[in-house]
């Protein structure tokens, strides 16, 4: 029951800020939509005109393109994998909460897995 009550309290607390947008919020949304549109223009141009617009005429350049893609996909999968392993072995997350060095432990762990 505490969860439902807390959910209702949070809804009451944040509902006024979501109910009406100010000018800054509208400007921020317009800016983000423009960034998305500019980001969508690159793949559109690459698909319609071919990979020559990116300068990919050589196998080496293609290799860099593919390696970059694989690298970022691998990095995005590393944290769920780490969390899954910790969950599988029932590692208590509470042991990190009371430790002063918990931030350093988590950052070091992420850096090690990023470098691997």
C-alpha positions as CSV (number, residue, x, y, z in Angstrom):
1,X,0.0,0.0,0.0
2,X,2.9,2.4,0.6
3,X,3.8,2.1,-3.0
4,X,0.4,3.2,-4.2
5,X,0.3,6.0,-1.7
6,X,3.8,7.2,-2.7
7,X,2.8,7.0,-6.4
8,X,-0.2,9.2,-5.7
9,X,1.9,11.7,-3.7
10,X,4.4,12.0,-6.6
11,X,1.6,12.5,-9.1
12,X,0.2,15.3,-7.1
13,X,3.6,16.9,-6.6
14,X,4.7,16.8,-10.2
15,X,1.3,17.2,-12.0
16,X,1.3,21.0,-12.0
17,X,4.7,21.1,-13.8
18,X,3.5,18.7,-16.5
19,X,0.0,20.3,-16.8
20,X,1.3,23.5,-18.4
21,X,4.4,24.2,-20.3
22,X,6.3,27.5,-20.0
23,X,8.1,29.3,-22.8
24,X,11.4,27.8,-21.8
25,X,10.0,24.3,-22.0
26,X,8.4,24.9,-25.4
27,X,11.7,26.4,-26.7
28,X,13.6,23.4,-25.4
29,X,11.2,21.0,-27.1
30,X,11.5,22.9,-30.4
31,X,15.3,22.7,-30.1
32,X,15.3,19.0,-29.4
33,X,12.9,18.3,-32.3
34,X,15.3,20.3,-34.6
35,X,18.2,18.3,-33.4
36,X,16.3,15.1,-34.1
37,X,15.4,16.3,-37.6
38,X,19.0,17.2,-38.3
39,X,20.1,13.8,-37.0
40,X,17.6,12.1,-39.3
41,X,18.9,14.1,-42.4
42,X,22.3,12.4,-42.3
43,X,21.0,8.8,-42.7
44,X,18.5,10.0,-45.3
45,X,21.2,11.6,-47.4
46,X,23.4,8.5,-47.0
47,X,20.6,6.2,-48.1
48,X,19.5,8.3,-51.1
49,X,22.9,9.3,-52.4
50,X,25.0,6.4,-51.3
51,X,27.9,6.1,-49.0
52,X,30.0,8.4,-51.2
53,X,28.7,11.4,-49.3
54,X,30.5,10.0,-46.2
55,X,33.7,9.4,-48.1
56,X,33.4,5.6,-47.7
57,X,35.1,4.4,-50.9
58,X,37.7,2.2,-49.4
59,X,37.5,-1.0,-47.4
60,X,39.5,0.5,-44.6
61,X,36.9,3.3,-44.1
62,X,34.1,0.7,-44.2
63,X,35.9,-1.2,-41.5
64,X,36.1,1.8,-39.2
65,X,32.4,2.5,-39.7
66,X,31.5,-1.1,-38.8
67,X,33.9,-1.3,-35.9
68,X,32.5,1.9,-34.4
69,X,29.0,0.5,-34.7
70,X,30.0,-2.8,-33.0
71,X,32.0,-1.0,-30.3
72,X,29.0,1.2,-29.2
73,X,26.5,-1.7,-29.4
74,X,28.9,-3.8,-27.2
75,X,29.2,-0.9,-24.7
76,X,25.5,-0.6,-24.5
77,X,25.1,-4.3,-23.7
78,X,27.8,-4.4,-21.0
79,X,25.9,-2.8,-18.1
80,X,22.7,-5.0,-18.4
81,X,25.1,-8.0,-18.7
82,X,26.9,-7.0,-15.5
83,X,23.6,-6.4,-13.7
84,X,22.3,-9.8,-14.9
85,X,25.4,-11.6,-13.6
86,X,25.1,-9.8,-10.2
87,X,21.4,-10.7,-10.0
88,X,22.1,-14.3,-11.0
89,X,24.6,-14.7,-8.1
90,X,22.3,-12.8,-5.7
91,X,24.8,-10.1,-5.0
92,X,23.3,-7.8,-2.4
93,X,23.0,-4.2,-3.7
94,X,22.6,-2.9,-0.2
95,X,26.3,-3.5,0.5
96,X,27.1,-0.6,-1.8
97,X,24.7,1.8,-0.2
98,X,26.4,2.4,3.1
99,X,29.9,2.5,1.8
100,X,31.6,5.8,1.3
101,X,33.6,4.5,-1.6
102,X,30.6,3.0,-3.4
103,X,30.7,5.6,-6.2
104,X,34.3,4.8,-6.8
105,X,33.6,1.0,-6.9
106,X,30.8,1.5,-9.4
107,X,32.8,3.9,-11.6
108,X,35.9,1.6,-11.5
109,X,33.8,-1.4,-12.4
110,X,32.2,0.4,-15.4
111,X,35.6,1.6,-16.6
112,X,37.1,-1.8,-16.4
113,X,34.3,-3.3,-18.5
114,X,34.4,-0.4,-21.0
115,X,38.1,-1.1,-21.5
116,X,37.5,-4.8,-22.0
